[in-house]
Amino acid sequence: MYDQLKTTTLTGTVRQFQWTNPHCFIQLVAKDDKGQDVEWSLEMTAPVHLQRLGWRKSSLKPGDRITVKFHPLRNGEPGGNVLEAFTADGKPVGKPA
């Protein structure tokens, strides 16, 4: 489903952070090459695993500006599997500072 040979970096605004089982999702709105807003659905692991990595339900909120590194979907649709996320000032999300 995800192209694990490719890593993409995207900066955008969080529309929603879904803290749900079996997988969490970040809905991220980012500009495409034409300047149009595109919503990306970025999948993560289960909440219990994210908690072990320092993530919390409150780690992201709508309006937060973040940068995400992820493996993109193979079919080219706007989505992927999150590897890392960073706040607007470059701090890793979910990891102790």
Secondary structure, 3 states (H helix, E strand, C coil): CECCCCCEEEEEEEEEEECCCCCCEEEEEEECCCCCEEEEEEECCCHHHHHHCCCCCCCCCCCCEEEEEEEEECCCCCEEEEEEEEECCCCECCCCC
